[in-house]
Amino acid sequence: MIATYDADCDVQSREAEESKAIRVLAASPTIIANFDRLRRGLDVVRPSQDDSVATSFLRMLNDEEPGQATTKALDVCLILHADHGINASTFATMVAIGTESDMYSAITAAIGTLRGPLHGGANERVMRMLQEIDGLDAVEDFVLGRLSRKEKVPGFGHRVYKAIDPRATYLKTFAESIATETGNLELFKMSRKIEEVMEGQVGAKGIHPNVDFYSASTYFSMGMAIDLFTPIFAMSRNAGWAAHALERLEDNRLIRPRCQYTGPHGANYVPPADR
Ligand SMILES: CC(C)(COP(=O)(O)OP(=O)(O)OC[C@H]1O[C@@H](n2cnc3c(N)ncnc32)[C@H](O)[C@@H]1OP(=O)(O)O)[C@@H](O)C(=O)NCCC(=O)NCCS
């Protein structure tokens, strides 16, 4: 959408791609916050020029001056989510920009990849799981039930970390203070209990909380709608996607993996009607 407003969308140069990235970074908080306002029947609030992204975003979302603790927590969340090596969505960005497509298309590929429940979409699932559990006393049976049915528990496990995700350790402290401040301590206690039960059941396998686990209750306590969690993740990760895309352009080569065919050889073509 932002691309359609950019007359330089098809210009291919380092400067043009960088300015596209800046437009995406600058416009995303406004788009996300005002999308939420409009669907609540509220007026659009314009972004502020002189504040941090966190402050401006919260002000647009709620049309009031955000509290210091909430602003600080969101700021930290955005920093922690901004980049994380060659994760799935960053890899998608690199594949797309590697075809000499443009920054807007590359970030669009990344967003589509981020929303998957095995990646950034997990934070929304964590929150829906917390809402599904009938209070603190029901946590243990809920988790054990899921594990016995071989269902994964969202917000746990990581493709790279086999110890606790360091971002989760940090987020946990915020989740607790925000939950206390906003009267959502029960949610935090339930999260801690899930972590405790999971640790006993699958901790030895290297399954620990990841970044999505405590960011879920943190965003919820801040009053954000659950379906904004992954867009807020994207709002931050734009920076990482853009940085990797720009770096790739400095020494680009088309990314083209190969696959190994394991089907039959020498098969004859059979027209669909005769199959
Ligand atoms: C992130 C994730 C995709 C990593 O996958 P992976 O490295 O391929 O891990 P595997 O699927 O090989 O899992 C290894 C074992 O741990 C189990 N496991 C992995 N994540 C689990 C979870 N969240 N809950 C319960 N068990 C889990 C698997 O079932 C598997 O068990 P098995 O060896 O008995 O078959 C995976 O942990 C997951 O789906 N997590 C939930 C979604 C999530 O939070 N994603 C955000 C990541 S930042």
The ligand as a Gaussian input file, in Angstrom:
#p B3LYP/6-31G(d) Opt

LIG

0 1
 C        9.696000     -22.885000      17.354000
 C        9.542000     -24.324000      16.888000
 C        8.895000     -24.313000      15.500000
 C       10.929000     -24.946000      16.783000
 O       10.771000     -26.154000      16.174000
 P       11.903000     -27.273000      16.089000
 O       13.240000     -26.759000      16.436000
 O       11.715000     -27.871000      14.747000
 O       11.512000     -28.234000      17.237000
 P       10.934000     -29.652000      17.019000
 O        9.605000     -29.503000      16.339000
 O       11.971000     -30.484000      16.363000
 O       10.690000     -30.112000      18.509000
 C       11.543000     -30.954000      19.243000
 C       10.693000     -31.689000      20.249000
 O       10.138000     -30.751000      21.182000
 C        8.727000     -30.731000      21.108000
 N        8.268000     -29.327000      21.121000
 C        8.784000     -28.288000      20.389000
 N        8.120000     -27.167000      20.669000
 C        7.170000     -27.486000      21.572000
 C        6.165000     -26.740000      22.214000
 N        6.017000     -25.445000      21.976000
 N        5.350000     -27.392000      23.074000
 C        5.490000     -28.695000      23.307000
 N        6.442000     -29.472000      22.731000
 C        7.261000     -28.851000      21.872000
 C        8.376000     -31.363000      19.754000
 O        7.092000     -31.949000      19.779000
 C        9.481000     -32.392000      19.639000
 O        9.159000     -33.488000      20.480000
 P        9.594000     -34.991000      20.056000
 O       11.080000     -34.960000      19.978000
 O        9.061000     -35.816000      21.166000
 O        8.935000     -35.235000      18.731000
 C        8.681000     -25.148000      17.856000
 O        9.318000     -25.185000      19.115000
 C        7.261000     -24.618000      17.975000
 O        6.414000     -24.946000      17.142000
 N        6.972000     -23.789000      19.037000
 C        5.650000     -23.247000      19.229000
 C        5.437000     -22.039000      18.345000
 C        6.241000     -20.825000      18.780000
 O        6.222000     -20.445000      19.945000
 N        6.914000     -20.192000      17.813000
 C        7.670000     -18.973000      18.050000
 C        9.136000     -19.200000      17.950000
 S       10.075000     -17.768000      18.375000

